[in-house]
């Protein structure tokens, strides 16, 4: 997909000269031609730079279901949405089966979503990707390996940042789930958190698939509760990391980082942030 998980897995497994499998119909809808063309071209460019072979799989695995109704039903049970909480691991891995047979592939590396808590234990929360799921999927002589389960998002971004510095790479990341256009929107929580994480590792996000949206800081302040709702602990860690590695005052990211560092993460009143 070009996200943190998949690129970190590629870096870790690059010596195996893997094929790249990218699915149309997962985060980019089948109806979104412009966005898919961007993703496809980006994947082809990445493959060319690293002397790899890309494959593209098209599927209606999301659109043939009534995902909206499924989300409502599973939310009543206190579970995550259908795609994230149930379908994505089994669905995406399953799509690789026909191609793996045709190409004689006997090992599928599926990039894990970080599942570790602060004490390095696997979260027990419902999530549609887990070692008990992918690592138990097999067909013929092909086995599946959920890669990077013992790495959190900070570990993975450090792997990517170290790779960028070592190789002088212009590696482009695509992490955004808000944008369906095949690029990063530059203002959602996930984009902002990834940008802050790259900055904390001494990497300029603008060189790697992001842009400093002039309205980002204003948007973060306006939507402050939603920015911290799911990833409060990650933001607190980023606050400490950025305090130790603040960009200089002429950086386009200076005010963005200054705001993150000054936020009081412990308060609960309506003026949660200033």
N, C-alpha and C positions, 0 to 999 in steps of 0.2 A: 504493500500500500504506500510505501514511502514514509511511514510514520516512525516514531521512536522505537517501538518494539521490533518492527521488521528490519530496520536498518541496523540496530544493535545486534540482532540475530545474524544478519549477513556478515557484519564485521567479525563476529565470533566464529562463523563457519566458512569464511571466505576461502580457506585452504581446501575446502571440499569442492570448489568450483560449482556451486549449486545452480540449478535452474531457478528462475524467478517466476512465480505464479501470481498473477494479479487478476482479481475478479471484478468484472463489471456487473453491477446490480447489487453490490453490498452497500458501501457508503455513497456511491454515485448511482443514482437511479438510472434505469435503462433509457428513460426518456431524455436524459440530460446529455446530449451529444457533445456540446462544447466542453463541459467539464470532463467527460470521459476522454476526449481527444487530448486534453492537457495531461491527464494522468497517464495515458498511453504513451505520449511523446516523452514525458518525464521518465517513465520506466525504460523506454527504449534508449534514451540518452544515458541513464545510469548503467544499463546493461552494456552499452558500447564502451563506456569509460572503464568498466571493470572486466571486459571481455567475458560477458555472460550471455546466456540465451534466455530471452524472456518469452513467457507464454501467457496468453490472455484467455480467460474463461468467462463466458457470458452466461448469466443465469437469472431467472425470475424468482430465485429462492425467497425473496422478500415480498415481491409484488403479487404473487399468486395467493398469498394469505391475507386475511383481514387483520393486519398487524395492529391497527387501532383498537379493535375489540379485544384482541389477545392481551394488549397492554393493560386495558381496563380490568380484565378478568384476573390477571396475575397481580396487579396492584392491590386488589382486594385481599389477596393472600399475603400481603406484605412483601412480595417479591419484586425484583427489578423488572423492567420491561421485557417483552418477549425476545427481542433480538439480543440485547446484552445479557439478559439473565438466563436464556434458554438456548437460542438457535445458533448463535454465530460460530461457536467452536465446532460443533457437529456439522453444521451447514457448510462452512468453508472447507473444512478438511474433506468432507465427503465429495465435494466438487473435484478434488484432485485425483480421485480414484481412477476414472477412465483414462486420463492422461498418463498417470503413473504406469498403468498397464501397457499403454502404447509405447512409451519411452523406456520401459524396463526399469523404472525407478523403484528401489526397495526401501527408501527412507524419506519420510516427509518431515521437515522441520517446521513446526508451526509456532510462530512467535507468541509468547505468552503476554498477557496483560499482567502488570505487577500485582501480585496477590499477597505480598508480605506485609505484616503489621510491624509496629515498632520493635517488637521483641523477636522478629524474624520467624514468626509462626505464620502458616498459611491462614488467610482469612476464612472463616466458616460461612460468610455471607453468600447468598446465592449468586452465582455468576456462571455464564454459559461456557466457560473455558477453565479447565482445572486438570491437574495431573491424573486424577481419577477418571477423567473423560478421555482426553486425547491420547494419553499413554496406553489406553486399553483398546484403541481402535486399530484393527488390522484387516487386511484383505490380501489373499494370496501370500506372497513373500514380502509384502510391503508393511512396514510398521511406521507409527507416527510418534514423534518426540516433541513434547511441549517444551520449547526452548526458553531458558532464562527465568525459570520459576523462582529462583533464589535471588533474583536481582530486583531491586525496586526502581522506580523511575529515575531517581537521582543517579543510581549506578549506571543505568543504560545511557543517560545523557552524558555522563562522564566518559563512557566508552566512545560515544560519538564525538565528543569534544576532543578527546585525546587523538582520535583518528584524524579529525580535521586539522589539528595542529601538526601532527606528524607528517601527514601527506600533503599539507597545503591544499586540502581538498575544498572545492566549492559545492560540496554535498548539499542538496536541497531536501528539506524536510516538508512533509505534508501531514499535519496532525489534526486539522480542523474537521469537526463533525457538523459545524453550523453551516459551512459553505458547501453547496452542491456543485460548485463551479470548478472543482479540481484544484483549488488553491487554498491558502490560509486566509481567513477573513481579517485577522490581525486585531480583533477586538473582543472575541469571546474568551471565556475563562480559560479554556484549554490552550488557546494561542498565547494569551498573556502569561500563563504559568510556564509554558515551554520557553518563551522568550526570556523570562526572568531566570529560568534555570540555565539557559545557555550563557547569559550574561554572568551568572555566578561562576561559570566555568571558564570565563575569559574569552568567550566566542561572541562575535557580533551577529545577532539574529538576522540583520538586514542582508547579510551575505549568504543566508541559508534558508531562503524561502519565506521570510517574513518581511513586513514593513512596519515602520512606526506610524500607525494611524494617528493623525493629529487629534482625534477625538477619543483615543483609547483611555487616557487618564480620566477624562470627564465621564466616560461610559462606565469605568470601573467604580468611580465614586457614586454614581447614580444607582448602579446595580451591585453595591457592595455586599449585600447579604448573599446573593446568589453566587458571587465569586468565592465566598468562603464556605458555603453550605456543605459541599461534598469533600472539599480538599483542604480543610482548615489546617490540619497538621502539616501538609506539604507547604502551605504558605508560611507557616511559622518557621519551618526549616529554611525556606528561601529567605525569609527576613534576616536570619542569622548569617546565612551564606553571603547575601548581598552586602550586609554591614561590613564584612571583611574584604569585599571586592567591589566597591562602588565605582561605576564608570566616572570618568572625570567630567567636570562641569560643562564642557562644550559638547558632550555626547548627546545625541538625540534621545537617548534613553535615561538621561540623568534624572529628570523630574519623575519619570515613571518609577525608577528604583528608589528615589527619595521617599515617595509616597508609601511604597511597600514597607520600607524600613521603619517608617514612623507610625504605622498602624498599630493600635492597641488591640491585639487579638483576643484579649481576655474579657473585654467588656461585653455586656449583654443588653445595654439600653439601646434606645432608638438611634442614638448618636454613636452607634457601634464604631464608625470610622469618622475621621474628620478630613 
